[in-house]
Amino acid sequence: MCLGIPGRIVDVREEAGLRTGTVDFGGVRREVCLAYTPDAGVGAYVVVHVGFAIARVDEAEAERTLEVLRAMADAVTGELGEPLPRRESAD
């Protein structure tokens, strides 16, 4: 099974000809290769698989997917190395 996790790009840089950046997965931040999503910039949401951003998604889709993953936190723990934090309610 392959698991792609949505996250928001918070930083973009070019290192040795390779486009990389920091992606935030609901509080967990990881360095990600952005070479396959050249049009995604800071603030954009991307789906990340094994350290590579493989597709852009809109914020609503990213949030829906993150909610499902939070509900399955035990399964996600292996992919990110730690569970996704719960989103605090604004109510």
C-alpha positions in Angstrom: 0.0 0.0 0.0 1.2 3.5 -0.8 0.4 6.4 1.4 0.5 10.0 0.3 0.1 12.6 3.0 -1.1 16.2 2.3 0.9 19.1 3.7 1.4 22.8 3.3 4.6 24.2 1.9 6.2 26.7 4.3 9.6 27.2 2.7 11.0 26.7 -0.8 14.7 26.7 -1.9 16.9 25.5 -4.7 20.0 23.5 -3.6 22.4 22.2 -6.2 19.8 22.5 -9.0 17.2 20.6 -6.9 14.0 22.3 -5.7 13.3 21.4 -2.1 11.4 22.8 0.8 9.8 22.4 4.2 6.3 21.0 4.3 4.0 21.1 7.4 1.8 18.1 8.0 -0.4 19.6 10.7 2.4 20.5 13.0 5.0 17.9 11.9 7.5 19.5 9.5 9.7 17.6 7.0 12.1 18.4 4.2 10.6 17.4 0.9 11.8 17.3 -2.7 9.5 19.6 -4.8 11.0 18.8 -8.2 7.8 17.1 -9.4 5.5 20.0 -8.4 7.4 23.0 -10.0 4.3 25.3 -9.8 3.8 24.8 -6.0 5.0 27.6 -3.9 4.9 28.7 -0.3 1.3 28.2 1.0 0.4 25.6 -1.5 -0.8 22.1 -0.4 0.9 19.1 -1.9 0.6 15.3 -1.5 3.9 13.8 -0.3 5.0 10.2 -0.7 8.4 9.0 0.6 9.8 12.5 0.7 8.6 13.7 -2.7 5.7 16.1 -3.4 3.9 14.2 -6.1 0.7 16.4 -6.7 -0.9 19.7 -5.7 -4.3 19.6 -3.9 -6.5 22.4 -2.7 -6.7 23.3 1.0 -10.2 21.7 1.5 -9.1 18.4 0.1 -5.9 18.5 2.2 -7.9 19.1 5.4 -10.4 16.3 4.5 -7.6 13.9 4.0 -5.8 14.9 7.1 -8.9 14.4 9.2 -9.2 10.8 7.9 -5.5 10.2 8.6 -5.9 11.6 12.1 -8.7 9.1 12.6 -6.2 6.4 11.6 -3.3 7.9 13.6 -1.8 4.5 14.4 -1.4 3.6 10.7 0.1 7.0 9.9 2.7 6.8 12.7 5.0 4.6 10.7 5.0 6.9 7.7 5.9 10.2 9.5 7.7 8.8 12.5 5.2 10.3 14.9 1.4 10.7 15.0 -0.3 13.7 13.5 -1.3 16.2 16.2 -5.0 16.8 16.6 -6.3 20.1 15.2 -7.6 22.4 17.9 -11.2 23.4 17.4 -12.0 27.1 17.1 -15.3 26.7 19.0 
